[in-house]
Amino acid sequence: MMIDIKDRVKGAALQGKIVSADEAAKLINPNDKVGISGFTPSGYAKAVPLALAKRMETEPFKIDLWTGASVGDEADGALTRVDGINRRFPYQTNTDTRKALNSGHMKYIDMHLSAMAQNIRYGFFGDLDVAIIEAVQVNEDGSIVPTTSVGNSPTFVSQAKKVIVEVNVSQPLSLVGMHDIYEPLDPPHRKLIPLDTPGDRIGTEAIPCDPDKIVAIVACDIPDTTRPLAPIDDDAKAMSQNLIEFFQNEIKAGRLPENLLPLQSGVGSVANAVISGLAQGPFTNLSIYTEVIQDGMFDLIDAGKVTVCSGTALSPSPDGLKRFYDNIDEYRKKIILRPQELSNNPGIARRLGVIAMNTAIEFDILGNVNSTHVMGTKMMNGVGGSGDFARSAYLTIFCTSSVAKNGDISSIVPFVSHVDHTEHDTMIFCTEQGVADCRGLCPVERARLIIEKCAHPDYKPMLTEYLEKALAATKNAHTPMLLDEALSWHKRFIDTGSMKK
């Protein structure tokens, strides 16, 4: 049965462009560069990518796929399984896509999320052929009201030769008015982005679009397929409590106000658990300036702790998404969704004094962080927004459990197997064991503190032994390093399945 979307598509001229997903997919050509809406699978195009994948089954060809961040299986997974993606960026979380890029079947470019929109406008990646944008409504002037994410959609729309709009009736019209769309000018005409507090609105409620550019409008009723979040375990609770105590000490020292500073939190179960723990903490009148809004943010809002919550995407669990829809009239009073070029903007993060809390796969005793690669070679997801905030935040905090794989892996190592954030960009490290505040410390001081405060007791003697051996071998060098022995930690796990052996 055809889904009626005429009440969401304003004006007879645009209503005349309503077609099926199969018809819209025929407007995409081999080797096209295609940008789709979506960020941590939220607000992503679904019907047209599925139709495109179906077409590729009988008519094999490939496209380059650009997104805001990760998108759902209807896009990444379906197109990967028909070998339909040549080049993919800037971030993904799909199992099939991960296998394809780690086996060399797909070219994948990992990049800082704040930079992608401007790099598209600069022409660094070539011309964008098609934009596919999920919308809750299309206005008569062609402007597009996005759904549960903004991501890179404004730039996809402004730069694409053709625009296809998916009007998703599973997304409530109550989303209208939650967005703040603003696209900066580019050098040499760039001006200061006039955003001084997390609650400022500086743009429009819809993405501007020339109606003549819209070549097809497609009805869709497929909901966001969000990911479940791991239960909040004892380690996560301990990390959250450790950070609460750290923040309280910063307030006592006069380095933070009573309501802290705007909070940023990365994506995933650890980050969500840490934020959720703050709902039971003593802090009130909190502001949020982040990229993803997960269940923990809803906990803070429900606890009456938040004045405003700014992000680029809603990324809750399935239960959290239902919770959002059930209480949307209240949440919309607090939540603002912006382009990721603004939500992740390093200049704004520095101006606001953001407290950045992100997750590491591992970090080393010198303060380097690996956010992306397992054992240095296998891409997990991507650097995401952590780098956007790490160098510019007022406080930069990286969190992880001290061990993984039931204790067979230490998340604190002599030297990370892949460097995403160097020791120049990191400040605070937090595990369930404690917090290492490395501000103002030299490499050896950092190493001793990270081992003492963050390492699991099973690995502290091994890490201390390595450090003392490195100091002796390098004659107390500024940065003591035994590269072969440091990397042997990772090799030991590859060979035996445990770093202990």
Beta strands, then each sheet from edge to edge (+ up, - down):
strand 1: 18-19
strand 2: 33-36
strand 3: 63-66
strand 4: 85-89
strand 5: 107-108
strand 6: 130-138
strand 7: 144-146
strand 8: 162-168
strand 9: 214-220
strand 10: 263-265
strand 11: 286-289
strand 12: 292-293
strand 13: 306-311
strand 14: 313-314
strand 15: 335-337
strand 16: 355-359
strand 17: 362-364
strand 18: 369-370
strand 19: 373-374
strand 20: 378-379
strand 21: 395-399
strand 22: 403-404
strand 23: 409-410
strand 24: 412-413
strand 25: 428-430
strand 26: 435-437
sheet 1: 1+ 9+ 8+ 6+ 2+ 3+ 4+ 5+
sheet 2: 1+ 9+ 8+ 6+ 7-
sheet 3: 10+ 16+ 21+ 25+ 26-
sheet 4: 11+ 13+ 15+
sheet 5: 12+ 14+
sheet 6: 18+ 17- 24-
sheet 7: 19+ 20-
sheet 8: 22+ 23-
end
